[in-house]
Amino acid sequence: MSNTLKCISAYSPEQRRALLAQLLQKNGSNPKLFPLSSGQRRIWCFEELAPDISLYNIPLAFRLKGKLNITSLEKSINEILRRHEALRTNFLTVNGQPVQLVAPVLTLKLPTINLCNLPELKRELEVSRLAVEEAQKPFNLTRDPLVRATLLWLSEKEHVLLLTMHHTISDGWSIGVLLRELSILYKAFSSKMDSPLPELPIQYGNYVRWQMKGLPSDILYTQLTYWKKQLVDPLPVVALPTDKPRPPVRSFMGALQSVVIPASLTAALKTLSRRQGVTLFMTLLAAFQVLLYRYTGQEDILIATPIAGRKNVETEELIGVFINVVILRTNLSGNQSFQELLSQVRKVALEAYAHQDLSFEQLVEIMQPMRDLSYIPLFQVMFVLQNAPIPDLNLPSITISALEVHSGTSKFDLTLELVETEDGFSGGFEYNTDLFDPLTMVRMSSHFQALLEGIIFHSEQQISALPL
């Protein structure tokens, strides 16, 4: 079968479907053909409905200053493709069902765009334009490699590396795996050494098979019982005051408003968290909930947050989509103090984490929430505290700085994403531009920082009186 797989890319999509139907009948257990994981199926379904939207692109961009060994960089990228089957995956439909097909070999050429002859200002504008263009370029899940790399050549000793992956084969944790391996491999290859990385003991297909076995009946019952109680109707819709009427069919056009929490305020928030016996995540989540409460007047607030979904240690070194989503529902009634709210948030978060084994896709299928094309099912707002082990890209004799690139999309009405740096927290509010104006998001960012500062000095104060 491997010989057939090697040449399958030469066929048209229709021919591939017919060929794969035969292959599945004859070789249903072949390890290079898999059903989709639950996370992949959710993303695949959306892509089928809106294939021309780059909503699930994961763009990365790095400025590289120094003498770059382009051959070693390209070789390092291709070694990572060899190591991780997920990066060699495409998605086809066979007999009405999606399957993922792992190519035995995928070799990428690293295209270089020469910008050396442009004046500095035009060159930087072109870098920004190309980075956004790359981030917004859709993938064809059937025939395109689902990872892309482009090198912008600014001078002999300055380049910009653009990397883009599709979310069906990667997630936030995977970015850390890729950057760590790229750093190690480039160092080895540029020194004429072999790869020092050990072979991976498992691949993404092993995880898919584990997931297909399902949860033991007693654990499934416990998880279902919890979520049915937690998500009892009526489910609240976080009805933020919008600048524009909500369209009857939601759009995913978006933008990002930056948020910066300086190191001094971050240190104070950590001290407050320790004093109250909660994590920093819980403190920031509670503050975000207060912000939503003050904007909407709603006392029943429902926010989603992603979790890594890598409970087995074997999955920690894999690239793939393992991420799951849990829903945190908090009651802000009674004009409680922020300290009282923190105690409740701690309880809600710990219980949700204890019942994270049920995938979000299973939860939607079981709960069957009312469908409204203008809203995402179950939640509209997400909070992300990025604590996945994402190392810096580290190439010998190269000074590297990450560039912020946004795909111009927004999966939800509003997402607050924060990541801790040496200078505190940075991140931003990603928002739907069909609903909100930029000035509204500037104001919301300012309100959130003022709220955090007020919490430091007045955590015993009622949440309705905290300063914005």
Disulfide bonds with the S-S distance in Angstrom:
none
